[in-house]
Amino acid sequence: MEKYFSIGEISKLSNLSVQTLRHYDKLELLKPILVKDNGYRYYSLEQFYKLDFIIFYKKLGLSLLEIKKLMLNKVSINEVLGLLENQEDEVDRQIKELQKQKNSIRNKNKYIKSMLTNPLDIPFLNKKPQKKIAKVTIGNKYLDIYTRIFFLTL
């Protein structure tokens, strides 16, 4: 006799909420193998494979509709590759954005630490990169002589 798992057992084993599993049922993404007269849902051992498939592609960022199409074999292998490549690009974009946030946090952290190392009642100067000034006078037969000042950071 085949062993069935209740929706609560599946929920605990998969770390998904019962509401999520009901949602998957409603979308016909993961239908229970058995629904008793009292409305209780039961799943078979084989359905864990489907659930693992759903969880894997959900973690990759695919939508439930995209996952459903994959499960029903309604997409070609080239479309699957395209979906995965798009997700990889999105992850790269998120990594760059997170790196910017990390740098911003690091800079703010350095600033706050520098404020803490200097007593608040004593004036101090923050060290900035040294700059040199170059003064250039340019003459032109059509324009009056004018001067430009350039600031060069070392």
C-alpha positions in Angstrom: 0.0 0.0 0.0 1.3 3.4 -1.0 2.1 5.9 1.8 0.4 9.2 1.6 1.5 12.4 3.2 -0.9 15.0 4.6 -0.6 18.7 3.5 0.8 19.4 7.0 3.5 16.8 6.7 4.5 18.0 3.3 4.5 21.6 4.7 6.9 20.6 7.5 9.2 18.5 5.3 9.5 21.1 2.5 9.5 24.3 4.7 6.6 25.7 2.7 3.4 26.9 4.3 0.2 25.1 4.0 -1.2 28.2 2.2 1.6 27.9 -0.4 0.8 24.3 -1.1 -2.9 25.1 -1.4 -2.0 27.9 -3.8 0.1 25.5 -5.9 -3.0 23.2 -5.9 -5.2 26.1 -7.0 -2.8 26.9 -9.9 -2.7 23.2 -10.8 1.0 23.3 -10.2 1.0 20.5 -7.6 -2.3 18.8 -7.2 -2.7 16.3 -4.3 -2.9 12.7 -5.5 -5.9 12.2 -3.1 -8.5 14.6 -1.7 -10.8 12.9 0.8 -14.5 13.7 1.3 -13.6 15.9 4.3 -11.3 18.0 2.0 -8.0 16.8 3.4 -5.3 16.7 0.8 -2.8 13.9 0.5 0.4 13.7 -1.5 2.4 10.7 -2.7 6.2 10.2 -2.4 6.6 10.8 -6.2 5.1 14.3 -5.7 8.2 15.3 -3.7 10.1 15.3 -6.9 7.7 17.8 -8.5 7.8 19.9 -5.3 11.7 19.9 -5.4 11.4 20.9 -9.1 9.1 23.8 -8.1 11.3 24.9 -5.2 14.5 24.8 -7.3 13.1 27.0 -10.1 11.4 29.3 -7.7 14.7 29.9 -6.0 16.2 30.7 -9.4 13.5 33.5 -9.6 11.2 32.0 -12.2 7.5 32.8 -11.9 5.0 30.1 -11.1 3.6 30.4 -14.6 7.1 29.8 -16.1 7.5 26.8 -13.8 4.2 25.4 -14.8 5.1 25.6 -18.4 8.4 23.8 -17.7 6.5 21.1 -15.8 4.1 20.6 -18.7 6.9 20.6 -21.2 5.3 23.6 -23.0 8.6 25.3 -23.6 11.5 24.3 -25.8 15.0 23.6 -24.5 16.1 26.9 -26.1 13.4 28.7 -24.1 14.6 27.0 -20.9 18.1 28.1 -21.7 16.8 31.7 -22.4 15.0 31.7 -19.0 18.1 30.6 -17.2 20.3 33.1 -19.0 17.9 35.9 -18.1 17.9 34.8 -14.5 21.7 34.7 -14.5 21.8 38.3 -15.9 19.3 39.4 -13.2 21.4 37.8 -10.5 24.5 39.6 -11.9 22.6 42.9 -11.8 21.5 42.2 -8.2 25.1 41.4 -7.2 26.3 44.7 -8.6 23.6 46.6 -6.8 24.4 44.8 -3.5 28.1 45.5 -4.0 27.3 49.2 -4.3 25.2 49.0 -1.1 28.1 47.2 0.6 30.6 49.9 -0.5 28.2 52.6 0.7 27.8 50.9 4.1 31.6 50.5 4.3 32.2 54.2 3.6 29.5 55.2 6.2 31.1 52.9 8.7 34.6 54.4 8.1 33.1 57.9 8.5 31.4 57.1 11.8 34.5 55.4 13.1 36.6 58.5 12.2 34.0 60.6 14.1 34.3 58.4 17.2 38.1 58.5 17.3 38.1 62.3 17.5 36.6 63.9 20.6 33.5 65.9 19.8 34.8 69.0 21.6 38.0 69.3 19.7 38.0 70.6 16.1 39.7 68.4 13.5 40.2 68.2 9.8 39.4 65.1 7.7 42.2 64.2 5.4 41.3 64.5 1.8 43.4 63.6 -1.2 46.1 66.2 -1.8 45.4 68.5 -4.7 47.6 70.7 -6.8 46.5 73.8 -8.7 47.7 74.5 -12.2 47.1 78.0 -13.6 47.2 78.3 -17.4 46.9 81.5 -19.4 45.7 81.1 -22.9 45.9 83.7 -25.6 44.1 83.8 -28.8 43.9 86.5 -31.5 40.1 86.3 -31.5 39.6 86.2 -27.7 41.0 88.2 -24.9 43.5 86.5 -22.7 41.8 84.4 -20.1 42.9 82.1 -17.3 41.8 78.6 -16.4 42.5 77.0 -13.1 42.6 73.2 -13.0 42.5 71.2 -9.7 44.4 68.0 -10.0 43.9 65.2 -7.4 47.0 63.2 -6.6 
